[in-house]
Every structure is written in C-alpha cells, then in structure tokens.
C-alpha cells in the first residue's frame, strides 16, 4: 500500500455499507480513491459518484481511465462553489481529500447538513497544536467544531490518518 493510500480500507468499508441508489462525492480524485469509486459504480449501477478536482491537468489524466455513466468526474475551479454542482437533499457519503487543505473544511461546512458520512483523509492538518490525533473529544480541533453534529472514528494508527464522521441521528 502506498503512503498516500492509507484511507482505502476505511473508504472501502463505508462504500460497502451503502445501499443501492446512493449518492457519493469524491472531492479530490486520485489513484487511491478512484479505483474504489470505479468498482463501486460498476457493482452498483443505480448509485452515482460525483467526483471533482481543481487540478485540470491531473483530472485530464484520470478522467479517461475511470469515467463511467454513473461515475462522473468534473473540474471545479472554486471549492466554495460546490453547492452549484451538488444540490442533493441527501448525500450518503463524501470522501474529502482535495487541495488546498482549507478547501476540505469549506466543503464539509457547505455539505454537512445533507451528508450522512464524511471520510476525511489527512485530517491531522487541523489537529496541529492539539495533544494527540484523537478527535472524539473537545480537546481537538475536530471535536470542537463538529462533535455536536457527528460521531468520529479517528483512524490514526496508519499515517497519514483518516477520519470517519457520521451524522448524529436526531
């Protein structure tokens, strides 16, 4: 496994738990997540993955390799405009791994009201200055910002770490 692909086991787990007719977002496409999304779409023809990247050169390289009718890969020039491209009442899963780092929080904040689960790769960028990579408490940046809306599964045994955030059911 590549050091860049530490999210794969957690993303695979979440994809396998989805039902048919699921809506999935991939924000930041790559050789670690795109093969998983591609397989998910092939095995779940009634589900759709909408993938976005802000690097046109990278997107042009990846898009021909993975695009399917239900795996839609597009360019986005400004992550703060994600709602112009994604306007669903319910998003089952959003994989967050885009650049720049700040775009990850912008998109989580824009999508958090209608997204059931986020899988965030490299979440430690926002935990710098906190005593550990643990996020399921008020002693972390993530806990301070999202613990009222989400439960956390902080997978930091393999670095870079991956965070799974699940919407708290009301």
C-alpha positions in Angstrom: 0.0 0.0 0.0 1.3 3.4 -0.9 1.7 6.0 1.9 -0.9 8.1 0.0 -3.5 5.3 0.1 -3.9 4.9 3.9 -7.6 5.8 3.5 -8.5 2.9 1.3 -9.6 0.4 4.0 -11.8 3.0 5.6 -13.3 4.3 2.4 -13.9 0.7 1.2 -15.7 -0.1 4.5 -18.1 2.9 4.1 -18.7 2.2 0.4 -19.6 -1.4 1.1 -22.2 -0.3 3.7 -24.1 1.8 1.2 -27.4 0.7 -0.3 -28.4 0.9 -3.9 -29.3 4.4 -5.3 -26.6 6.0 -3.2 -25.1 9.4 -3.9 -21.4 9.6 -3.3 -19.0 12.5 -3.6 -15.3 12.3 -4.2 -13.6 15.6 -3.6 -10.1 15.3 -4.8 -9.6 12.4 -7.2 -6.6 10.1 -7.2 -5.2 6.7 -7.7 -6.0 5.7 -4.1 -9.7 6.6 -4.2 -10.7 6.5 -7.9 -10.3 2.7 -8.3 -12.5 2.1 -5.3 -15.1 4.5 -6.7 -14.9 2.9 -10.1 -15.5 -0.6 -8.7 -18.4 0.8 -6.5 -20.1 2.2 -9.6 -19.6 -0.9 -11.7 -21.1 -3.0 -8.9 -23.9 -0.5 -8.1 -25.3 0.8 -11.3 -28.2 2.6 -9.6 -25.7 4.6 -7.5 -23.8 7.7 -8.7 -20.4 9.1 -7.7 -19.8 12.7 -8.5 -16.0 13.4 -8.4 -14.4 16.8 -8.5 -10.8 18.1 -8.7 -9.4 21.6 -9.0 -6.2 20.4 -10.9 -7.2 20.3 -14.6 -4.0 18.6 -15.7 -4.5 15.8 -13.1 -8.2 15.5 -14.0 -7.4 15.1 -17.7 -5.1 12.3 -16.8 -7.5 10.4 -14.5 -10.9 11.0 -16.2 -10.4 8.8 -19.3 -9.3 5.9 -17.0 -12.2 5.9 -14.6 -15.3 7.6 -16.1 -18.5 5.7 -16.3 -22.1 6.7 -16.8 -22.6 6.7 -13.0 -19.0 7.9 -12.2 -19.0 11.5 -13.2 -15.6 13.3 -13.0 -15.6 17.1 -13.4 -13.4 20.1 -12.9 -14.2 22.6 -10.2 -12.4 26.0 -10.1 -13.5 27.1 -6.6 -14.4 24.6 -3.8 -16.7 27.2 -2.2 -19.0 26.8 -5.2 -19.5 23.0 -4.6 -23.3 23.5 -4.0 -23.6 24.8 -7.6 -22.5 21.4 -8.7 -24.0 19.2 -6.0 -27.5 20.1 -4.9 -28.9 16.9 -3.5 -31.2 16.6 -0.4 -29.2 13.7 0.8 -25.6 12.7 0.1 -24.8 9.3 1.5 -21.0 9.6 1.6 -18.5 12.3 0.8 -14.8 11.4 0.5 -12.7 14.5 1.4 -9.1 14.6 0.1 -8.8 17.8 -2.0 -6.3 20.6 -2.2 -5.7 23.1 -0.8 -6.2 21.9 2.8 -8.6 24.7 3.6 -10.9 23.5 0.9 -11.7 20.4 2.9 -13.2 22.4 5.7 -15.0 24.7 3.3 -16.7 21.7 1.6 -17.5 19.9 4.9 -19.2 23.1 6.2 -21.2 23.5 2.9 -22.3 19.9 2.8 -22.6 18.9 6.4 -26.4 19.5 6.6 -27.2 16.9 3.9 -24.3 14.4 4.2 -24.6 11.3 6.3 -20.9 10.3 6.4 -17.6 12.0 5.6 -14.3 10.2 5.2 -11.6 12.7 5.6 -8.0 11.7 4.5 -5.1 13.5 6.2 -7.2 15.1 8.9 -4.2 15.8 11.1 -3.5 19.1 9.3 -6.2 20.6 11.5 -5.2 18.9 14.7 -1.7 20.5 14.8 -1.2 22.0 18.2 -3.5 19.6 20.0 -2.1 16.9 22.3 -2.9 13.9 20.1 -4.5 12.7 16.9 -7.6 11.7 18.8 -10.6 13.7 17.7 -13.6 12.2 19.6 -13.4 14.8 22.4 -13.5 18.5 22.9 -9.7 18.5 23.1 -9.2 18.5 19.4 -10.0 20.9 16.6 -12.4 18.4 15.0 -14.2 17.8 18.3 -14.6 21.5 19.0 -16.1 22.1 15.5 -18.1 19.1 14.7 -18.9 16.9 17.8 -22.4 18.3 18.2 -23.3 17.0 14.7 -21.1 14.0 14.1 -19.6 11.0 15.8 -16.0 10.2 15.0 -13.9 7.2 14.1 -10.3 8.5 14.2 -8.0 6.1 12.4 -4.6 7.3 13.3 -2.7 4.0 13.6 -1.7 4.2 10.0 -0.3 7.6 8.9 -1.5 9.8 7.3 -4.6 9.3 9.3 -8.2 9.0 8.1 -11.3 10.3 10.0 -14.8 9.0 9.5 -17.5 11.4 10.6 -21.1 10.0 10.9 -24.1 12.3 11.2 -25.8 12.0 14.6 -29.4 10.9 14.1 -31.9 13.2 15.7 
